[in-house]
């Protein structure tokens, strides 16, 4: 049986999983997908991990096209995802309309969950927000970093700490049970990321990868993407 290998940023995990059964039923192939921070997924591709379809940020896909790792012209956008703030399900939603309110919300938290600050799009951005607010050193004791946003949100959902807060891509918040989206970061700190797929030049199953790409970025996944917070 043919296998289609996917390396994807965590923000698109629910989209791939949402069309996987249809793809496997129609193609007779299976999907082997790995989801984590986009930087980690890029590094795995460059290190030689099997990959037929890759889903990263638009910028990283463009770099991989330029370096010859992704087929030029195979790129397709899944939509824009904003970076948001989350709390545990049922917890009070802090005010965060501006930088003062956002800073107060983080200061009030005893645990702050977020993805990898070096390889995850939202994690990198979040640390820059904390630095801009002057909180990157002050709140270190509350930091709870994880490899990606999905694992960060899952961990926060299981925490017994009432004063917990998190920041990651809104899809990873919306698709995780036990946490709730408070809202997008204030305008001053807004980040909207274009998640884009591409077929790898080293794909062992390029035709199957193209078929899966159509499901992931096309009408078949439109409702899943809308529900998760993709804008397109």
N, C-alpha and C positions, 0 to 999 in steps of 0.2 A: 504493500500500500504506500502511495506517495505521501510525503510529509512536507508541509509548507512551514518553514521556520520564520517566526516573526520576532523582531526586537522592537519594543515599543516603550515610549514614555508612559508612565502610570496614568496620566490623564485620559488616555484612550483605551484603557484596559476594558472597561465595561462595554465599549463600542465593539471591540474585537470579539469579546465573549458573547455579545448579543447577537452577532451574525454567524458565529462559529457553527452552530448546529445546522443552519441552512446551507452554509458552504460545504460542510462535510457530507451532508445528504445529497447535494446536487453534484458534487465533484468526485465523491468516493475517496477523497484524500483526507488526511487529518491535519489539524493545526497544532503546532508546537510553539507556544508563545511565551516570551519572557518580558515582564514589565518591571521597570525601575526608572530611576532618574535618567533624563535624556542624555546627560553627559556619560553616564555609565553605559548606556546602550550604544552610544556612538563608539566608546572605547572598545566594547566587546566586538562590534563589527570590524573596527580597524585591526583588532587583534586576531581576526580570522574566525570568529564564531560563525557557524552556519547561519545564513540569513537570506531569505527570499524577499521579504517585505519589511521595510523599516519605517517606523512612525516616530518622528521627532519634531522639533520646532522647525518652522520654515527656514530660519537662518542656518540651522545645522544641516538640513537636507540640501540647501543650496551649496554648502561647503562640500558635502559628499558628492554632489553632482560634479563640482569643479575638480575634485580629487579623483574622479573616475570610479567611485564606489556605488553610485546610484545612477541608473539609466536616465539620461537627459530626456525630458518630455514625459516621464512617468509620474511626475509629482502631482499630487492632488490634495487640496486642503480639506480637513475635516471641519474646520471652523475655528473661531476665536474663543479662547477660554480666559476668563478673568481670574485674578488671584483674590481670594477672599479670606475672611476670618470665620472661624467655627468655634462652637462651644459644644459641650456634651448635651445630648437630647434632654429637653426639659429644663435646662439651666436658663437663667436670666440672660437676655441679650444685652450686652453693654452698648452704650452709645459710642459711635465711632465715625461721626460725620466730618471731623476735622482732625488735625494732627494732635491737638490737646486731648481730645476725647480718646483717640487711638492710643496715645501714650498712657493715659489713665487706665484704659482697659488692660493693657499689658502689665502695668505696674500692680494691678489688683490681682493678677494671676499668680498662683503658686507653681503651676506647671505650664510650660509653653511648648506646644508640639509643632514641629515643622520638618520638611524634608531636607536632605543633604545640602548644606550651604555652599558646597563647592561644585556639585555636579547636577543638581536639580534646578530647573528654571525658577520655580517658586522659592526654593530655599535660598538661592543666591540673592534674589530680589528681596526676600524677607530680611536677610541680614543687612542689606543696604538700607532698608527702611529703619531698622533698629539703630543703625549707625547714625542715620539722619536725625533720629529722635534723641540720640545720646543715651540709648539704653543698652547698647551691645555689651557693655561691661557690667553695668548696674544689675542687670537681670540674669546674669550667667547661671546663677544657682537654680533658676527655674527652667533652664533650657532642656528640651527633650528632643534631640535630633534623631531622625530615622532615615534609612536609605532612600525612601521616596514618600510622597504625600499619602498614598494609600495605607502604608504601614504606620505612618504617623497618626492618621485619623483612626485606624483600627485600635491602636494602642490607647489613644485618648478616650475612645468609647469604653474601654475596659478599665480605665482609671477610676479609683475611688475618691479622687480629689475633686471636690465641688468647684473649686476655683481654678479650673483648667481652661485653657484657650489654645487655639491652633491657627496656623496660617498656611495655606497651600492653594493649589488650583481648585476652583470651585467644583469641577467635575469630581474630583477625588473626595470632596466633602459630600456632595449630593448623592454619590453612589455608595457611601459608607453608612451602614445602619449604626445608630447610637450616637451620631453627631448631627448638628444642625448648622446650616449656613446663617451667619449673622448678616453678612452682606459683603459687597466688594470693598476693597481698600478705598479710602477717601481719594478723591480726584487727584490730589497732589502726589499720591503714591500709586496711582492706578497702573496695572500691568495687564495687557491683553495679549495672550500668546496664540499665534497661528500654528496649530498642530497640522503637520503635513506628512503625507506618506510618499514613499518612492520604492520602486522595484530595484533590488540590488543587481549590480552588473555581474556579481558572482553567484546569482541565484541558480539553484539546481532545478527549480520548478518555476521558470519565469511566466509561463502561461497561467499556471494555477495562482501565482502571486498576483497577476493582473486581474484575475477573476475575484480573488479575495479583496483586492484593492477597490473594485467596483462596489462590492457590498459594504465595505467599511466607510467609504467616502460618498456613496450614492444614496438613492432614495430608500434602500432597504434598512438603513440605519438612522434615517432622518429623525424619527421620533425618539429613539434612544439618545441621540445627541442633544436634541432639544431639552429633554427631561434632565439631562445631566448638566446643562449649562453651556453647551456649545452654541455660539451665535454664527449663523451662516445665511 
